Amino acid sequence: MAGRYRGPMRAIGMASGLGLALGLSALLGALLGHYLDQRWGTGPWLTLAGTLGGTAVGFREVIVVLRRLGERGDGSTE
């Protein structure tokens, strides 16, 4: 039964998670940066750096998933 959804449903599932991955990585980076700013008193700089770093990590994940989808069109690695 699991093999029944290997094609387009898997690709839709992988693509729908892209926004979540990008948003969560940026949010987690911002929260970590904010925590470090509060702890070390560095102003907004670590929050900004954490947000940018998290966004970069999120975009990397988007690129990886899009490449995987482009290889076979269904997200499988086989």
N, C-alpha and C positions, 0 to 999 in steps of 0.2 A: 504494500500500500504506500510506503514512503517513496518508492521509485516513481510513483504516479505523478508526483509534483516536482520532478527534477528540472523541467524545462522552464517555461515562462513564469511559473509561480515562484520559483526560486529566484529568478532575476528580479521580479517585482519586489520580493522580500528584501533582497540585498539593496536595491535602489531606494526603497522607502526608508531604510535605516541611515542613509547618508546625511540627511538633515539632522537627525538625532545625534549622530556621531560628531558632526561639526559643531553643533550647539553645545553639547555636553563637554567636549574637550575645551572649548573657549571658556565656558562657565567654570570648569574645574581649575583651569589655569588662572582665571581672575580671582577665584576664591583663595587659591594658594598664595598668589601674589598679595592679596589683601591681608591675609593672615601674617605673612612675613613683614609687610609694611607696618602692621600694628605691633608686631613683636620687636622689630628693630628700629622703628621710627624713621623710616626712609621716605616718607611722603607717598605720593601716588606712583612712584616709579616701578616698584616691583609688581603692583597691580597691573600697570600697563604692560610690562614685560611678560607677566604671566598670561595676560589675555592674548597678546601677540603670539607667544609660544604655543598656547593651547590651540589657537586658530591655525597655526602652521601644522601642528600635529593632526588636526581635523582635516585640513586640506590634503595632507599626505594620505590619510585613510580614504578620502574620496577618490584620489587618483588611483590608489591600489585597487579599490573596488571597481572603478570604471574600466581599468585595464583588464581585470578579470572578466568583467561582463563582455568586453570587446573581443576577447580571445575566442570564445565559443558562442557567445550570445545568450547563454543560459546561466552563467555564473559557476558552472562546474569546472573543476580543474583536471578532469580526465581527458 
